[in-house]
Amino acid sequence: MKNKITLSFLCLLFIIINFSAQSISNNNNNSYNAGFRELNLDDNSRPLQIALVYPTSAKHPMARIGDNEYIIGESVIYDAKISDKNFPLVIFSHGLNGSWDNHVWLAAALSKRGFIVAMPNHPGTTLQDMDPQLARNMLARPEDIRRTISYLLETKQFSDHIDANNISIIGHSYGGWTAVEAIGGKSSAKIFKKECRKYPIMLACDVFNEQMKGLDERSDFLKLDKDMKDPRIKRAVILDIGFGRMFIPSSLSEIKIPVLVYSAGPFVERIPAKLETGYLTKYLPSKTTKHISLNKATHYSFMAICRNNAIELFQKDRPDQVPTCQFDTNERANIHIQLIDQISNFLVK
C-alpha cells in the first residue's frame, strides 16, 4: 500500500513539473509585443518600401495594420523602441500581386517570439505597384533581399539589435522563388519554357510569357542564371512555391543550408504543388531539406485570415480575387497556428 501511495505521489509530481515547464515554455513563446516601422530605402537603386516588425517591451499605444474590408490585420505598436537584445533577422518575400500586408500575421507572431522581421514590397510585382516593365527584371527581387539585409546591418539603429550570424528568409509563391534565388538557386528561361510546353497548366507559365512578351531571345531579362546567392542567409522557409520548375537542378542540389518547404493541397489547379514544390524537393539535398504537406491548405492559406463576408465582397468588387478566400475559410486560423509553431522552431535550431 505504501509503495502504491509513493508511486502515485511521484506520478503526480511528474505531471506538475511537466505542466509547469509547459506553462513556462508557452509564456516564453510570446515574450514581447510587436513593434512596427515603415522604412523607405532609396540608395540610387529602385526605391523599396519595407515593413519592419520587431520585438518590443512597450505596451501602448496599440494600432492595427493590414486591416481592410477583406482581411484581418494585427495589433502593433508604431515606432516602439526595439528591445535591447541581438535578435535573429527574418526577411519575408511576398508573392505576385501581393504585399507585406498579406503576411503581417506571421511577422507579428514571430516578433513576439523574439525575431526581427523585414518585409520589402517588390516594385513591379506588388499590389500597390504592378508594373509590367519592372516585372521583367525578375532578378531584381533577390537583389531587393540583399539590399534589405545590407541596409539593416549597416544602419546602427537596427544593427545593434540584430544577430548578423542568424539571418533567415521566408518566401510565399513568387516570393518562394525569390527566396530560393537568394540561397543559391539559379534559374533558366530555356528550362522553364521547356517545362511550360510539358505542363501548360501552370499559372507561372502564363505570367512569365506575358511579362517577357516581345523580348528578343538575347535580352538580359532572359539571362536568369546569374548567381544571386547571399551567404549571410543561413535558413530558408518556402511556402507553396511558384516558378519552381524554372530552377537548374544542379543549382538546387548544391544548396547546403537547412530548408523547410511547405506545399498546399490540391485546391488551386493552376498552382499544382506536385509540379511546383515537387520539382523543388526532388533536387534539394534530402539531408538538409524538410517537406511538410498541408493537405487542408490552399495556395492562399499562407496569407491573412479572410473576414466572414470577404468572398461576397470579392465577388462584387474584385471577382479575380475570390480564390484568395475560398476553400479554407474555417481552417486558416488553425493552419496559421501550426505554421507559427513549426516555423519559429525551425528558425531557432
C-alpha positions, 0 to 999 in steps of 0.5 A: 500500500505504501509503495502504491501511495509513493508511486502515485505521489511521484506520478503526480509530481511528474505531471506538475513539473511537466505542466509547469515547464509547459506553462513556462515554455508557452509564456516564453513563446510570446515574450514581447509585443510587436513593434512596427516601422515603415522604412523607405530605402532609396540608395540610387537603386529602385526605391523599396518600401519595407515593413519592419516588425520587431520585438518590443517591451512597450505596451501602448499605444496599440494600432492595427495594420493590414486591416481592410474590408477583406482581411484581418490585420494585427495589433502593433505598436508604431515606432516602439523602441526595439528591445535591447537584445541581438535578435535573429533577422527574418526577411519575408518575400511576398508573392505576385500581386501581393504585399507585406500586408498579406503576411503581417500575421506571421511577422507579428507572431514571430516578433513576439517570439523574439525575431526581427522581421523585414518585409520589402514590397517588390516594385513591379510585382506588388499590389500597390505597384504592378508594373509590367516593365519592372516585372521583367527584371525578375532578378531584381527581387533577390537583389531587393533581399540583399539590399534589405539585409545590407541596409539593416546591418549597416544602419546602427539603429537596427544593427545593434539589435540584430544577430548578423550570424542568424539571418533567415528568409521566408518566401510565399509563391513568387516570393518562394522563388525569390527566396530560393534565388537568394540561397543559391538557386539559379534559374533558366528561361530555356528550362522553364519554357521547356517545362511550360510546353510539358505542363501548360497548366501552370499559372507561372507559365502564363505570367512569365510569357506575358511579362517577357512578351516581345523580348528578343531571345538575347535580352538580359531579362532572359539571362536568369542564371546569374548567381544571386546567392547571399551567404549571410542567409543561413535558413530558408522557409518556402511556402507553396512555391511558384516558378519552381520548375524554372530552377537548374537542378544542379543549382538546387542540389548544391544548396547546403543550408537547412530548408523547410518547404511547405506545399498546399493541397490540391485546391488551386489547379493552376498552382499544382504543388506536385509540379511546383514544390515537387520539382523543388524537393526532388533536387534539394539535398534530402539531408538538409531539406524538410517537406511538410504537406498541408493537405487542408491548405490552399495556395492562399492559406499562407496569407491573412485570415479572410473576414466572414463576408470577404468572398461576397465582397470579392465577388462584387468588387474584385471577382479575380480575387475570390480564390484568395478566400475560398476553400479554407475559410474555417481552417486558416486560423488553425493552419496559421497556428501550426505554421507559427509553431513549426516555423519559429522552431525551425528558425531557432535550431 
